[in-house]
Structures are given as C-alpha cells and as structure tokens.
Amino acid sequence: MLIRIDPASDTALYDQVAASVRAEMASGLLTAGDRLPVAREVAASLGINVHTVLKAYQNLREEGLVDMRRGRGVVVTDAAASLALLADDIHALIGRAAALGLSPATVAALVKETVV
C-alpha cells in the first residue's frame, strides 16, 4: 500500500492520508479484511507525527471504512467494496462535469449538498 502526501498542500496531512487510503480502496487495491500499516510505520515513512496518521485512521473509522481493534490493528471493512463499485461512476461524473465546464470543487459541493 502506498500512502502519498504533499507537505506543500493546503489540505491537512491527516486528510491527505485518509484520501490516499480511500483511493486504494476505490481502486480495489485494498479490500475487506486487509490490514492497514501500523500508524507508527506510516508516520515514520512519511516523516509526520503518529497522531496525524491516527486521526486519519479515526476519520476512516467514522466513515465505516475501517475497523480499529486493540491487538488486531486497523482492518478494512466491507464498505470498501462499495467504494470500488462506485469508482467507475465517479470517474464518469467527473468526466461529464469537465465536459460541461464545471470545476471539481463545484461537483464536490453539489454532491455534498445532495447527501441527505
């Protein structure tokens, strides 16, 4: 699993870590039952604070994408399969929006407002 961050980005590092994990799920590289790397190892490899990685993992847990258990680590849930199933639809939406001249930020705002 490859977690990528951009220290120069305005996006918080924990959001970048979580987004990178979500992308791995959407691509099917991470599936239900897979374990995420230990937070200490991720932090050391990226040169960031371990609490930053733990916050990312906590956010993923709140989204229902991972389960965190003492002694078992962080495990991907069945919800990850849903991301993979939606990946094609998401790419199609992005392409259609671009063809209509809409920015990704506008599409994200529309999706966020549509969620009940």
C-alpha positions in Angstrom: 0.0 0.0 0.0 1.3 3.4 -1.0 0.2 6.4 1.0 1.1 9.7 -0.5 1.1 13.2 0.9 2.1 16.7 -0.3 3.5 18.7 2.6 3.1 21.9 0.5 -0.6 21.4 0.0 -3.2 23.4 1.9 -5.0 20.2 2.7 -4.4 18.9 6.2 -2.0 16.0 6.3 -4.5 13.7 8.0 -7.0 14.4 5.3 -4.3 13.5 2.7 -3.5 10.2 4.4 -7.2 9.3 4.6 -7.8 10.3 1.0 -4.9 8.1 -0.1 -6.3 5.1 1.8 -9.7 5.8 0.3 -8.2 5.9 -3.2 -6.6 2.5 -2.6 -10.0 1.1 -1.6 -11.7 2.7 -4.6 -9.1 1.2 -6.9 -9.6 -2.3 -5.4 -6.1 -2.5 -4.1 -7.4 -2.6 -0.5 -10.3 -4.9 0.1 -12.3 -6.1 3.1 -10.2 -7.8 5.6 -6.9 -6.2 4.6 -4.9 -4.6 7.4 -3.6 -1.1 7.1 0.0 -0.5 8.1 0.7 0.4 11.8 0.4 4.1 12.4 4.0 4.4 13.7 5.3 2.8 10.5 3.3 5.1 8.2 4.3 8.2 10.3 8.0 7.2 10.1 7.9 6.5 6.4 6.2 9.9 5.6 8.1 11.9 8.2 4.9 13.0 10.0 3.5 12.7 13.5 1.9 9.4 14.5 -1.1 11.3 15.8 -1.7 12.6 12.3 -1.9 9.1 11.0 -4.1 8.0 13.9 -6.5 10.9 13.2 -6.7 9.8 9.5 -7.5 6.3 10.6 -10.1 7.6 13.1 -11.8 9.5 10.3 -11.9 6.4 8.1 -13.4 4.5 11.1 -16.1 7.2 11.5 -16.9 6.7 7.8 -17.2 3.0 8.4 -14.4 2.1 6.0 -12.1 0.6 8.6 -12.4 -1.1 12.0 -9.9 -0.4 14.7 -9.4 -3.1 17.4 -6.8 -3.4 20.0 -4.4 -6.2 19.2 -5.9 -6.6 15.7 -4.9 -3.3 14.2 -6.8 -1.4 11.6 -8.8 -3.6 9.2 -10.7 -2.6 6.1 -14.4 -3.3 6.3 -16.9 -4.5 3.7 -17.8 -0.9 2.9 -14.5 -0.6 1.0 -16.1 -2.8 -1.7 -18.8 -0.1 -2.2 -16.1 2.5 -3.0 -14.6 0.2 -5.6 -18.1 -0.4 -7.2 -18.6 3.4 -7.3 -15.2 4.2 -8.8 -16.4 3.9 -12.5 -19.5 6.1 -11.7 -17.3 8.7 -10.0 -14.9 8.9 -13.0 -17.9 9.2 -15.4 -19.3 12.0 -13.3 -16.0 13.9 -13.2 -15.6 13.5 -17.0 -19.2 14.7 -17.6 -18.7 17.7 -15.3 -15.4 18.6 -17.0 -17.2 18.5 -20.4 -19.7 20.9 -19.0 -17.0 23.2 -17.8 -17.7 22.5 -14.1 -14.8 22.5 -11.7 -14.1 19.6 -9.3 -14.8 21.9 -6.4 -18.3 22.7 -7.8 -19.0 19.0 -8.3 -17.9 18.2 -4.8 -20.1 20.9 -3.4 -23.1 19.6 -5.4 -22.5 16.1 -4.2 -22.1 17.3 -0.6 -25.3 19.3 -0.7 -27.2 16.4 -2.3 -26.4 14.0 0.5 -29.2 13.7 2.9 
